[in-house]
Amino acid sequence: MFGDDESPRAPLYERMSIELLGAAEGAAHGGGAGVGLTLHTTRGDVACVFHRPAEERGVGVVWAAGARGGFDGPADGMHGRLAERLAGRGVASLRVNYRRPGNLDESTLDILVGVWRMANAGYPRVALVGHSFGGGVALSASRYTSHARGAAVLASQTAGAEEAALLGGRPLLVVHGEADAVLPVSNAEAIYGWAPEPKRLVTYPGAGHGLRECAAELEELLEAWVCETLGIGAP
């Protein structure tokens, strides 16, 4: 799948290698909704939570968390809540916990393995959604797979997000809180500027890095954006 070359400027597939060996289901990691799914790879196991859709449409979302990893995402667990809502509309979800949180290259490989698993399981068209560090991961991963039909980045870092320039007509949603004290709203403006059309920039006055202050509005926005990007009509 990927070859080896330790040049730091070479594309990821020239520097590192990973292969998906299989997957095993179990109880949801950390409890809550969804099914626990462990992806066995040549670089170690990747823990995930899978949300099976009520209706099979062949589409899904792969969720990328912040630098600390985990499954929940911003706004006190938005990834899990929205994954359940989307499952009711025929959209599968895979929430991925990184093997090495905070490592951009390793985390990008984890998200790519998640995308491959979704494609193998019958969901070849996916949207990537990432928060903070995960925004850079999602955009970095989008470069290496045609299964990714669009990306949404929330309160994103810029490292890895330069890959927005290579989306090549796939839609991008950029969201940021104007009161973010961790990563400035100028990050969102930069990422938006790097990306080609179609793209959308949404900022929320008074919202911080965790986006709790705009959770309800953000969930509605993301649900609509995911469904539009993946070709799912109104319920």
BALOBA-1460 file (C-alpha; in Angstrom, 3 decimals):
// residues 235
<rec num="1" residu="m" x="0.000" y="0.000" z="0.000"/>
<rec num="2" residu="f" x="2.803" y="2.425" z="0.895"/>
<rec num="3" residu="g" x="6.560" y="2.215" z="0.343"/>
<rec num="4" residu="d" x="9.488" y="3.432" z="2.488"/>
<rec num="5" residu="d" x="11.777" y="6.485" z="2.220"/>
<rec num="6" residu="e" x="12.786" y="8.529" z="5.250"/>
<rec num="7" residu="s" x="12.992" y="11.874" z="3.413"/>
<rec num="8" residu="p" x="10.831" y="14.276" z="5.474"/>
<rec num="9" residu="r" x="9.760" y="16.172" z="2.349"/>
<rec num="10" residu="a" x="8.609" y="13.111" z="0.442"/>
<rec num="11" residu="p" x="4.885" y="12.298" z="0.281"/>
<rec num="12" residu="l" x="3.611" y="10.125" z="3.115"/>
<rec num="13" residu="y" x="3.318" y="7.014" z="0.941"/>
<rec num="14" residu="e" x="7.023" y="7.287" z="0.098"/>
<rec num="15" residu="r" x="8.095" y="7.598" z="3.743"/>
<rec num="16" residu="m" x="5.904" y="5.149" z="5.643"/>
<rec num="17" residu="s" x="3.982" y="1.930" z="5.094"/>
<rec num="18" residu="i" x="0.836" y="0.427" z="6.578"/>
<rec num="19" residu="e" x="-1.440" y="-2.437" z="5.632"/>
<rec num="20" residu="l" x="-4.878" y="-3.377" z="6.920"/>
<rec num="21" residu="l" x="-4.762" y="-7.023" z="8.006"/>
<rec num="22" residu="g" x="-8.282" y="-7.513" z="9.355"/>
<rec num="23" residu="a" x="-10.883" y="-6.275" z="11.817"/>
<rec num="24" residu="a" x="-12.649" y="-7.574" z="14.915"/>
<rec num="25" residu="e" x="-15.909" y="-6.341" z="16.430"/>
<rec num="26" residu="g" x="-16.673" y="-6.135" z="20.135"/>
<rec num="27" residu="a" x="-18.263" y="-3.941" z="22.775"/>
<rec num="28" residu="a" x="-18.033" y="-0.217" z="22.082"/>
<rec num="29" residu="h" x="-14.749" y="1.170" z="23.345"/>
<rec num="30" residu="g" x="-15.536" y="3.307" z="26.367"/>
<rec num="31" residu="g" x="-19.201" y="2.345" z="26.308"/>
<rec num="32" residu="g" x="-21.902" y="4.379" z="24.605"/>
<rec num="33" residu="a" x="-23.538" y="3.910" z="21.239"/>
<rec num="34" residu="g" x="-21.975" y="2.055" z="18.346"/>
<rec num="35" residu="v" x="-19.991" y="-1.140" z="17.992"/>
<rec num="36" residu="g" x="-16.363" y="-1.468" z="19.013"/>
<rec num="37" residu="l" x="-14.124" y="-2.264" z="16.069"/>
<rec num="38" residu="t" x="-10.411" y="-3.031" z="16.249"/>
<rec num="39" residu="l" x="-8.492" y="-2.686" z="13.002"/>
<rec num="40" residu="h" x="-5.414" y="-4.892" z="12.862"/>
<rec num="41" residu="t" x="-2.599" y="-3.295" z="10.861"/>
<rec num="42" residu="t" x="1.085" y="-3.800" z="10.230"/>
<rec num="43" residu="r" x="1.768" y="-0.831" z="12.534"/>
<rec num="44" residu="g" x="-0.432" y="-2.011" z="15.406"/>
<rec num="45" residu="d" x="-4.111" y="-2.058" z="16.322"/>
<rec num="46" residu="v" x="-6.385" y="0.926" z="15.720"/>
<rec num="47" residu="a" x="-9.395" y="1.181" z="18.048"/>
<rec num="48" residu="c" x="-12.603" y="2.485" z="16.451"/>
<rec num="49" residu="v" x="-16.323" y="2.779" z="17.090"/>
<rec num="50" residu="f" x="-18.592" y="1.899" z="14.172"/>
<rec num="51" residu="h" x="-22.164" y="3.161" z="13.776"/>
<rec num="52" residu="r" x="-24.144" y="0.977" z="11.393"/>
<rec num="53" residu="p" x="-26.776" y="2.867" z="9.356"/>
<rec num="54" residu="a" x="-30.467" y="2.126" z="9.486"/>
<rec num="55" residu="e" x="-30.478" y="1.903" z="5.686"/>
<rec num="56" residu="e" x="-27.561" y="0.877" z="3.494"/>
<rec num="57" residu="r" x="-26.639" y="3.691" z="1.108"/>
<rec num="58" residu="g" x="-22.933" y="2.979" z="0.644"/>
<rec num="59" residu="v" x="-21.825" y="6.226" z="2.292"/>
<rec num="60" residu="g" x="-20.189" y="7.120" z="5.566"/>
<rec num="61" residu="v" x="-18.140" y="9.493" z="7.702"/>
<rec num="62" residu="v" x="-14.709" y="8.929" z="9.234"/>
<rec num="63" residu="w" x="-14.181" y="11.093" z="12.328"/>
<rec num="64" residu="a" x="-10.766" y="12.389" z="13.451"/>
<rec num="65" residu="a" x="-10.300" y="13.650" z="17.016"/>
<rec num="66" residu="g" x="-7.903" y="16.194" z="18.483"/>
<rec num="67" residu="a" x="-4.291" y="15.712" z="19.531"/>
<rec num="68" residu="r" x="-5.229" y="13.693" z="22.627"/>
<rec num="69" residu="g" x="-7.135" y="11.156" z="20.559"/>
<rec num="70" residu="g" x="-10.279" y="9.467" z="21.779"/>
<rec num="71" residu="f" x="-13.640" y="8.975" z="20.116"/>
<rec num="72" residu="d" x="-15.784" y="11.867" z="21.297"/>
<rec num="73" residu="g" x="-14.677" y="15.015" z="19.493"/>
<rec num="74" residu="p" x="-15.589" y="18.572" z="20.507"/>
<rec num="75" residu="a" x="-18.697" y="19.946" z="22.221"/>
<rec num="76" residu="d" x="-18.790" y="17.201" z="24.875"/>
<rec num="77" residu="g" x="-19.068" y="14.219" z="22.542"/>
<rec num="78" residu="m" x="-20.436" y="15.663" z="19.327"/>
<rec num="79" residu="h" x="-18.888" y="12.947" z="17.142"/>
<rec num="80" residu="g" x="-20.890" y="10.217" z="18.842"/>
<rec num="81" residu="r" x="-24.139" y="12.161" z="18.916"/>
<rec num="82" residu="l" x="-23.951" y="13.142" z="15.283"/>
<rec num="83" residu="a" x="-22.861" y="9.649" z="14.221"/>
<rec num="84" residu="e" x="-26.103" y="8.299" z="15.693"/>
<rec num="85" residu="r" x="-28.210" y="10.978" z="13.991"/>
<rec num="86" residu="l" x="-26.553" y="10.289" z="10.661"/>
<rec num="87" residu="a" x="-27.015" y="6.545" z="11.052"/>
<rec num="88" residu="g" x="-30.742" y="7.211" z="11.096"/>
<rec num="89" residu="r" x="-30.377" y="8.834" z="7.681"/>
<rec num="90" residu="g" x="-28.440" y="5.969" z="6.127"/>
<rec num="91" residu="v" x="-24.919" y="7.282" z="6.754"/>
<rec num="92" residu="a" x="-22.431" y="4.950" z="8.463"/>
<rec num="93" residu="s" x="-19.783" y="6.368" z="10.797"/>
<rec num="94" residu="l" x="-16.368" y="5.264" z="11.986"/>
<rec num="95" residu="r" x="-14.867" y="7.122" z="14.942"/>
<rec num="96" residu="v" x="-11.118" y="6.486" z="15.011"/>
<rec num="97" residu="n" x="-8.790" y="6.647" z="18.026"/>
<rec num="98" residu="y" x="-5.173" y="7.198" z="17.022"/>
<rec num="99" residu="r" x="-2.421" y="4.750" z="17.887"/>
<rec num="100" residu="r" x="-0.035" y="7.652" z="18.548"/>
<rec num="101" residu="p" x="-2.068" y="10.764" z="19.359"/>
<rec num="102" residu="g" x="-0.366" y="13.982" z="18.338"/>
<rec num="103" residu="n" x="1.749" y="12.377" z="15.603"/>
<rec num="104" residu="l" x="0.444" y="13.751" z="12.304"/>
<rec num="105" residu="d" x="1.862" y="11.076" z="9.992"/>
<rec num="106" residu="e" x="0.856" y="8.109" z="12.161"/>
<rec num="107" residu="s" x="-2.611" y="9.550" z="12.753"/>
<rec num="108" residu="t" x="-3.067" y="10.174" z="9.038"/>
<rec num="109" residu="l" x="-2.304" y="6.501" z="8.433"/>
<rec num="110" residu="d" x="-4.910" y="5.549" z="11.047"/>
<rec num="111" residu="i" x="-7.567" y="7.601" z="9.290"/>
<rec num="112" residu="l" x="-6.608" y="6.115" z="5.930"/>
<rec num="113" residu="v" x="-6.926" y="2.602" z="7.363"/>
<rec num="114" residu="g" x="-10.366" y="3.614" z="8.628"/>
<rec num="115" residu="v" x="-11.324" y="4.806" z="5.152"/>
<rec num="116" residu="w" x="-10.137" y="1.526" z="3.617"/>
<rec num="117" residu="r" x="-12.138" y="-0.441" z="6.183"/>
<rec num="118" residu="m" x="-15.252" y="1.552" z="5.352"/>
<rec num="119" residu="a" x="-14.738" y="0.950" z="1.633"/>
<rec num="120" residu="n" x="-14.219" y="-2.779" z="2.197"/>
<rec num="121" residu="a" x="-17.368" y="-2.913" z="4.329"/>
<rec num="122" residu="g" x="-19.527" y="-1.395" z="1.586"/>
<rec num="123" residu="y" x="-19.130" y="2.346" z="2.200"/>
<rec num="124" residu="p" x="-16.811" y="3.523" z="-0.592"/>
<rec num="125" residu="r" x="-17.906" y="7.172" z="-0.436"/>
<rec num="126" residu="v" x="-16.981" y="8.920" z="2.787"/>
<rec num="127" residu="a" x="-16.665" y="12.396" z="4.232"/>
<rec num="128" residu="l" x="-13.796" y="13.175" z="6.593"/>
<rec num="129" residu="v" x="-14.480" y="15.309" z="9.675"/>
<rec num="130" residu="g" x="-11.680" y="16.430" z="11.994"/>
<rec num="131" residu="h" x="-11.412" y="18.679" z="15.051"/>
<rec num="132" residu="s" x="-8.295" y="20.694" z="15.985"/>
<rec num="133" residu="f" x="-5.293" y="18.415" z="15.312"/>
<rec num="134" residu="g" x="-7.790" y="16.164" z="13.524"/>
<rec num="135" residu="g" x="-8.470" y="18.876" z="10.959"/>
<rec num="136" residu="g" x="-4.890" y="18.615" z="9.754"/>
<rec num="137" residu="v" x="-5.172" y="14.827" z="9.846"/>
<rec num="138" residu="a" x="-8.382" y="14.796" z="7.802"/>
<rec num="139" residu="l" x="-6.995" y="17.089" z="5.108"/>
<rec num="140" residu="s" x="-3.693" y="15.225" z="5.022"/>
<rec num="141" residu="a" x="-5.561" y="11.929" z="4.568"/>
<rec num="142" residu="s" x="-7.779" y="13.386" z="1.836"/>
<rec num="143" residu="r" x="-4.735" y="13.682" z="-0.407"/>
<rec num="144" residu="y" x="-4.211" y="9.933" z="-0.495"/>
<rec num="145" residu="t" x="-7.660" y="8.474" z="-1.111"/>
<rec num="146" residu="s" x="-10.332" y="9.013" z="-3.724"/>
<rec num="147" residu="h" x="-12.858" y="7.471" z="-1.329"/>
<rec num="148" residu="a" x="-12.888" y="10.801" z="0.546"/>
<rec num="149" residu="r" x="-15.550" y="12.882" z="-1.200"/>
<rec num="150" residu="g" x="-15.123" y="15.966" z="0.994"/>
<rec num="151" residu="a" x="-13.691" y="17.215" z="4.283"/>
<rec num="152" residu="a" x="-14.924" y="19.324" z="7.190"/>
<rec num="153" residu="v" x="-12.416" y="20.819" z="9.623"/>
<rec num="154" residu="l" x="-13.432" y="22.258" z="12.988"/>
<rec num="155" residu="a" x="-11.155" y="24.650" z="14.923"/>
<rec num="156" residu="s" x="-8.300" y="23.212" z="12.892"/>
<rec num="157" residu="q" x="-4.562" y="23.524" z="13.153"/>
<rec num="158" residu="t" x="-2.715" y="24.458" z="9.973"/>
<rec num="159" residu="a" x="-0.128" y="21.643" z="10.049"/>
<rec num="160" residu="g" x="-1.320" y="19.093" z="7.504"/>
<rec num="161" residu="a" x="-4.150" y="21.380" z="6.425"/>
<rec num="162" residu="e" x="-2.078" y="22.739" z="3.534"/>
<rec num="163" residu="e" x="-3.341" y="19.662" z="1.706"/>
<rec num="164" residu="a" x="-6.622" y="21.542" z="1.278"/>
<rec num="165" residu="a" x="-5.026" y="22.882" z="-1.894"/>
<rec num="166" residu="l" x="-5.212" y="19.349" z="-3.344"/>
<rec num="167" residu="l" x="-8.912" y="18.659" z="-2.752"/>
<rec num="168" residu="g" x="-9.461" y="19.045" z="-6.488"/>
<rec num="169" residu="g" x="-13.114" y="19.997" z="-6.550"/>
<rec num="170" residu="r" x="-14.178" y="18.041" z="-3.479"/>
<rec num="171" residu="p" x="-16.131" y="20.248" z="-1.037"/>
<rec num="172" residu="l" x="-14.522" y="21.712" z="2.080"/>
<rec num="173" residu="l" x="-16.274" y="23.067" z="5.160"/>
<rec num="174" residu="v" x="-14.149" y="25.178" z="7.522"/>
<rec num="175" residu="v" x="-15.585" y="25.984" z="10.975"/>
<rec num="176" residu="h" x="-13.982" y="27.988" z="13.774"/>
<rec num="177" residu="g" x="-14.960" y="29.751" z="16.982"/>
<rec num="178" residu="e" x="-14.108" y="33.439" z="16.991"/>
<rec num="179" residu="a" x="-13.190" y="33.241" z="20.697"/>
<rec num="180" residu="d" x="-10.838" y="30.255" z="20.253"/>
<rec num="181" residu="a" x="-7.920" y="30.825" z="22.650"/>
<rec num="182" residu="v" x="-6.055" y="27.663" z="21.535"/>
<rec num="183" residu="l" x="-5.927" y="28.041" z="17.748"/>
<rec num="184" residu="p" x="-6.739" y="31.436" z="16.221"/>
<rec num="185" residu="v" x="-9.575" y="32.019" z="13.797"/>
<rec num="186" residu="s" x="-6.911" y="33.146" z="11.306"/>
<rec num="187" residu="n" x="-6.160" y="29.411" z="10.878"/>
<rec num="188" residu="a" x="-9.613" y="28.946" z="9.367"/>
<rec num="189" residu="e" x="-9.103" y="31.904" z="7.061"/>
<rec num="190" residu="a" x="-5.762" y="30.495" z="5.891"/>
<rec num="191" residu="i" x="-7.176" y="27.006" z="5.238"/>
<rec num="192" residu="y" x="-10.126" y="28.497" z="3.386"/>
<rec num="193" residu="g" x="-7.719" y="30.517" z="1.262"/>
<rec num="194" residu="w" x="-5.644" y="27.468" z="0.343"/>
<rec num="195" residu="a" x="-8.611" y="25.429" z="-0.865"/>
<rec num="196" residu="p" x="-10.214" y="25.534" z="-4.311"/>
<rec num="197" residu="e" x="-13.962" y="25.794" z="-4.751"/>
<rec num="198" residu="p" x="-16.354" y="24.471" z="-3.601"/>
<rec num="199" residu="k" x="-15.685" y="25.641" z="-0.055"/>
<rec num="200" residu="r" x="-17.478" y="27.285" z="2.838"/>
<rec num="201" residu="l" x="-16.216" y="29.172" z="5.892"/>
<rec num="202" residu="v" x="-18.402" y="29.452" z="9.009"/>
<rec num="203" residu="t" x="-17.297" y="31.225" z="12.204"/>
<rec num="204" residu="y" x="-19.214" y="31.414" z="15.474"/>
<rec num="205" residu="p" x="-18.919" y="34.559" z="17.636"/>
<rec num="206" residu="g" x="-18.215" y="33.744" z="21.286"/>
<rec num="207" residu="a" x="-17.343" y="30.091" z="20.623"/>
<rec num="208" residu="g" x="-14.121" y="28.661" z="22.007"/>
<rec num="209" residu="h" x="-11.901" y="25.832" z="20.859"/>
<rec num="210" residu="g" x="-14.259" y="23.120" z="22.114"/>
<rec num="211" residu="l" x="-17.209" y="24.706" z="20.242"/>
<rec num="212" residu="r" x="-19.585" y="24.033" z="23.140"/>
<rec num="213" residu="e" x="-21.174" y="27.436" z="22.784"/>
<rec num="214" residu="c" x="-22.439" y="26.625" z="19.286"/>
<rec num="215" residu="a" x="-22.970" y="22.863" z="19.619"/>
<rec num="216" residu="a" x="-26.578" y="22.746" z="18.447"/>
<rec num="217" residu="e" x="-25.995" y="25.000" z="15.445"/>
<rec num="218" residu="l" x="-22.805" y="23.155" z="14.521"/>
<rec num="219" residu="e" x="-24.479" y="19.748" z="14.630"/>
<rec num="220" residu="e" x="-27.237" y="20.962" z="12.312"/>
<rec num="221" residu="l" x="-24.673" y="22.470" z="9.959"/>
<rec num="222" residu="l" x="-22.545" y="19.322" z="9.872"/>
<rec num="223" residu="e" x="-25.506" y="16.996" z="9.404"/>
<rec num="224" residu="a" x="-26.705" y="19.026" z="6.426"/>
<rec num="225" residu="w" x="-23.195" y="19.335" z="4.965"/>
<rec num="226" residu="v" x="-22.454" y="15.596" z="5.269"/>
<rec num="227" residu="c" x="-25.738" y="14.635" z="3.648"/>
<rec num="228" residu="e" x="-25.264" y="17.112" z="0.807"/>
<rec num="229" residu="t" x="-21.660" y="16.048" z="0.242"/>
<rec num="230" residu="l" x="-22.589" y="12.360" z="0.152"/>
<rec num="231" residu="g" x="-25.743" y="12.852" z="-1.928"/>
<rec num="232" residu="i" x="-28.294" y="12.089" z="0.797"/>
<rec num="233" residu="g" x="-31.500" y="14.041" z="0.433"/>
<rec num="234" residu="a" x="-33.751" y="15.463" z="3.113"/>
<rec num="235" residu="p" x="-35.525" y="12.893" z="5.331"/>
